[in-house]
Amino acid sequence: MMNPAFILILGALPIPFLGRPIRQAWLLALPVVAFWMAFGIDDGTYGQVAVFDYTLVTLRMDGLARVFCFIFLIAAFLGNLYCLNDDDPVQQVAANIYAGSAVGAVLAGDLITLFVYWELTAISSVFLILASGTEQARRAAMRYLIIQVGSGVLLLAGALIHVAATGEIGFNHFGLETTAGKVIFLAFGIKCAFPLLHNWLQDAYPEATVGGTVMLSAFTTKLAVYSLARGYAGTEILITIGATMTMFPIFYAVIENDLRRVLAYSLNNQLGFMVVGIGVGTELALNGTAAHAFTHILYKALLFMSMGAVLLRTGTCKGSELGGLYKTMPWTTGFCIVGAASISAFPLFSGFVSKSMILSALGHEGNWFAWAVLLFASAGVFHHSGIKIPYFAFFAHDSGRRPKEAPFNMLLAMGFTAFLCIGIGVYPDPLYAILPYAVDYHPYTSAHVINQLQLLLFSALAFTFLMTTGLYPPELKSTNLDFDWSYRRFLPCVIRWGGRMIAAADQGARRGLLHLLDEILRLVNRYSGVEGTFARTYPAGSMVFWAVGFLAVFLVLYFVG
Amino acid sequence: MTTPPTDEKKYWLDDKRNVCKIIWTLVVVCAGLFVADAFYHKHPYFAAESWFGFYALYGFIMCVGLVLAAKFMRTILMRDEDYYDGGDE
């Protein structure tokens, strides 16, 4: 049984040595072959390797792993197609190792195998950011790498504690009761961009290359979602964490100018929906999470592809410098709108059939607060991803830019992804068929369709109202402070201040000590120096005189005695 | 900003009246959807869902609130575009 992850990882290695046409065919064939392999694997565990006293399970296939494995391989294919014309073997090798290790992690049946792939995703993906070649990207890449590797180190620490406590290395349900459970939870949480652990995402993704961001958007965070679903299903705190994640990034998304960063914020918001589903933990909720991860990877990739095409053709992705591009990039515009409609969960688009499962699961639980937050976030995501992205890039005020339409391979990748987004929305049954649990869910009820349209179109009305009245904040060239400020500005400031304080204290101490030494030397000098009492010299003659004198006195006393 | 050639083809959306048409279509569709609330059977999980026009009003009010709140956040959080350049790490 060949592990599909190996196909991508090992298949990536010869890429630099292949000529262009063969390389292109190779890039498209790798994910297809891997998918074909994955398709043929029945539920069960394979690829056991004995290491010391433990048995590693390098391949475990079950309902949950299958959905993520399939969508990762589809995303790898679409990403490779999108980047087909890049003559950058380093990036192509990195991208395929990255995709392969994400698949490997999803199929990992034990914590050690998971750890190895976990770190491999971190190390391989950083090249997609570095490949941008700018100083800004290099710094973002280093921050990204430190945080990602840090997450892996926590995972390893948690795994070791777990093994020490239970003697098991299996990657199964942990829960938060044990220390190991808490440490591993934190490791997953970092990669899943939990609130306050999230900033690496908005920091690094928009700095990656045109194709790099498309790849990045698919794997890392969804691997974390999968891991949480595996290890922490039904952990109640995830509902609170997820609801917070759906809400706060949308405020940032409204005022962010870099459109790829807007998408990074909305990615964070979409992860929140999945995390809530894991927190609810019922069969419907977990199906919802898996389905939403599946649809999300597609429409998010589509949106990043369309913004990537804009970046490639215009050299910028800033809302303040774009507008009116629909005139010369009509296909890209159309595909972007399909992605926007899908993420907004319009009926007949993919988001509609997946997101609603999570909301329904919350309804069944009677958790009205989380439900209201998610409903707000649904309206909000339509507002910034559904309207803002296509509106400011392709419509709005005419920027006067007349770029060429995107290259053919990119259009093909976008077209294919858009087809899947609509296909799943119109006919969700094949997706429902591969979900972890049996599905008894019907998204297209009249109440659901009408309610969703009401929510979305009145949000559109709100946008129109704010635009026509001039209340809508304009796109401005700016940086908005987020939590990364704490480690990019505050912490360095504290460290610098601390450094200055230590330096000052050190100097003070040195000066004091020197002063003390001076005093001692002065005293020594006074009594033992050249002129000092103890150091006075006497001529040898006087010594002899005194010695003879004493002897004489002794002699006299002797005679007298 | 570059200036497009003046003899360029006019697009349908270039005409302000057509933009108005789109806006009015949206308003009419919204009004229709609002009224539609009276004509279908609801299966609410929560009491709020059975209020007339709940989804419509919630969507509108929350979105306006979201944008105004975000606009206010700018006064606190917005910095120059090159705020982090050269200063961090």
Boltz contact constraints between the chains, C-beta under 6 A:
constraints:
  - contact:
      token1: [A, 251]
      token2: [B, 70]
      max_distance: 6.0
  - contact:
      token1: [A, 251]
      token2: [B, 73]
      max_distance: 6.0
  - contact:
      token1: [A, 254]
      token2: [B, 67]
      max_distance: 6.0
  - contact:
      token1: [A, 254]
      token2: [B, 70]
      max_distance: 6.0
  - contact:
      token1: [A, 255]
      token2: [B, 70]
      max_distance: 6.0
  - contact:
      token1: [A, 255]
      token2: [B, 74]
      max_distance: 6.0
  - contact:
      token1: [A, 327]
      token2: [B, 11]
      max_distance: 6.0
  - contact:
      token1: [A, 363]
      token2: [B, 45]
      max_distance: 6.0
  - contact:
      token1: [A, 368]
      token2: [B, 46]
      max_distance: 6.0
  - contact:
      token1: [A, 376]
      token2: [B, 62]
      max_distance: 6.0
  - contact:
      token1: [A, 379]
      token2: [B, 59]
      max_distance: 6.0
  - contact:
      token1: [A, 379]
      token2: [B, 62]
      max_distance: 6.0
  - contact:
      token1: [A, 379]
      token2: [B, 63]
      max_distance: 6.0
  - contact:
      token1: [A, 380]
      token2: [B, 66]
      max_distance: 6.0
  - contact:
      token1: [A, 383]
      token2: [B, 63]
      max_distance: 6.0
  - contact:
      token1: [A, 400]
      token2: [B, 1]
      max_distance: 6.0
  - contact:
      token1: [A, 400]
      token2: [B, 2]
      max_distance: 6.0
  - contact:
      token1: [A, 400]
      token2: [B, 3]
      max_distance: 6.0
  - contact:
      token1: [A, 400]
      token2: [B, 4]
      max_distance: 6.0
  - contact:
      token1: [A, 402]
      token2: [B, 4]
      max_distance: 6.0
  - contact:
      token1: [A, 446]
      token2: [B, 40]
      max_distance: 6.0
  - contact:
      token1: [A, 447]
      token2: [B, 40]
      max_distance: 6.0
  - contact:
      token1: [A, 447]
      token2: [B, 42]
      max_distance: 6.0
  - contact:
      token1: [A, 447]
      token2: [B, 43]
      max_distance: 6.0
  - contact:
      token1: [A, 450]
      token2: [B, 36]
      max_distance: 6.0
  - contact:
      token1: [A, 450]
      token2: [B, 40]
      max_distance: 6.0
  - contact:
      token1: [A, 451]
      token2: [B, 55]
      max_distance: 6.0
  - contact:
      token1: [A, 453]
      token2: [B, 33]
      max_distance: 6.0
  - contact:
      token1: [A, 454]
      token2: [B, 33]
      max_distance: 6.0
  - contact:
      token1: [A, 454]
      token2: [B, 55]
      max_distance: 6.0
  - contact:
      token1: [A, 454]
      token2: [B, 56]
      max_distance: 6.0
  - contact:
      token1: [A, 455]
      token2: [B, 55]
      max_distance: 6.0
  - contact:
      token1: [A, 455]
      token2: [B, 59]
      max_distance: 6.0
  - contact:
      token1: [A, 457]
      token2: [B, 30]
      max_distance: 6.0
  - contact:
      token1: [A, 458]
      token2: [B, 30]
      max_distance: 6.0
  - contact:
      token1: [A, 458]
      token2: [B, 56]
      max_distance: 6.0
  - contact:
      token1: [A, 458]
      token2: [B, 59]
      max_distance: 6.0
  - contact:
      token1: [A, 458]
      token2: [B, 60]
      max_distance: 6.0
  - contact:
      token1: [A, 459]
      token2: [B, 59]
      max_distance: 6.0
  - contact:
      token1: [A, 459]
      token2: [B, 63]
      max_distance: 6.0
  - contact:
      token1: [A, 461]
      token2: [B, 30]
      max_distance: 6.0
  - contact:
      token1: [A, 462]
      token2: [B, 60]
      max_distance: 6.0
  - contact:
      token1: [A, 462]
      token2: [B, 63]
      max_distance: 6.0
  - contact:
      token1: [A, 462]
      token2: [B, 64]
      max_distance: 6.0
  - contact:
      token1: [A, 464]
      token2: [B, 23]
      max_distance: 6.0
  - contact:
      token1: [A, 466]
      token2: [B, 67]
      max_distance: 6.0
  - contact:
      token1: [A, 473]
      token2: [B, 71]
      max_distance: 6.0
  - contact:
      token1: [A, 477]
      token2: [B, 81]
      max_distance: 6.0
  - contact:
      token1: [A, 478]
      token2: [B, 78]
      max_distance: 6.0
  - contact:
      token1: [A, 478]
      token2: [B, 81]
      max_distance: 6.0
  - contact:
      token1: [A, 479]
      token2: [B, 79]
      max_distance: 6.0
  - contact:
      token1: [A, 479]
      token2: [B, 81]
      max_distance: 6.0
  - contact:
      token1: [A, 479]
      token2: [B, 83]
      max_distance: 6.0
  - contact:
      token1: [A, 480]
      token2: [B, 77]
      max_distance: 6.0
  - contact:
      token1: [A, 480]
      token2: [B, 78]
      max_distance: 6.0
  - contact:
      token1: [A, 481]
      token2: [B, 77]
      max_distance: 6.0
  - contact:
      token1: [A, 488]
      token2: [B, 84]
      max_distance: 6.0
  - contact:
      token1: [A, 488]
      token2: [B, 88]
      max_distance: 6.0
